[in-house]
Amino acid sequence: MADEPDIVSFRNTVEPQHSQPDASRIVKGMPQLCAWNHFSDPSQQFFAGVWAATRGSWRIHYTETEFCHLLAGRVALTSQAGTRWEFTSGDSFVVPAGFSGTWEVLEDCRKVYAIFEPRG
């Protein structure tokens, strides 16, 4: 039988990637970000893992489409037009490619993500 890909379990340990938004994008606070990317497909267009952040707010512009399921905390996304969405632990949502606005962590949060970033 041909080589079959393995199932990827988020129980497996992966190295955390610590970061923070670029200083020019920060609106308030000093948010600290951490990602545990459990899966990247061979084309480097699809990614999935867990992400956490501390309180703060920063400007965002999505070139990717992202599915989020909030495991803990509370966040608010506000579009450039001023529409605001708040999500809390247990909520799921999609941020479509092309969305611009702000991401605000109201309570330290943790989410599962799945991202599709088309090439070109």
Buried (B, 14 or more C-beta within 10 A) or exposed (E): EEEEEEEEEEEEEBEBEEEBBEEEBBBEBEBBBBBBBBEBEEEEEBBBBBBBBBBBBBBBEBEBBBBBBBBEBBBBBBEEEEEEEEBEBEBEBEBEBEBEBBBBBBEBBBBBBBBBBEEE
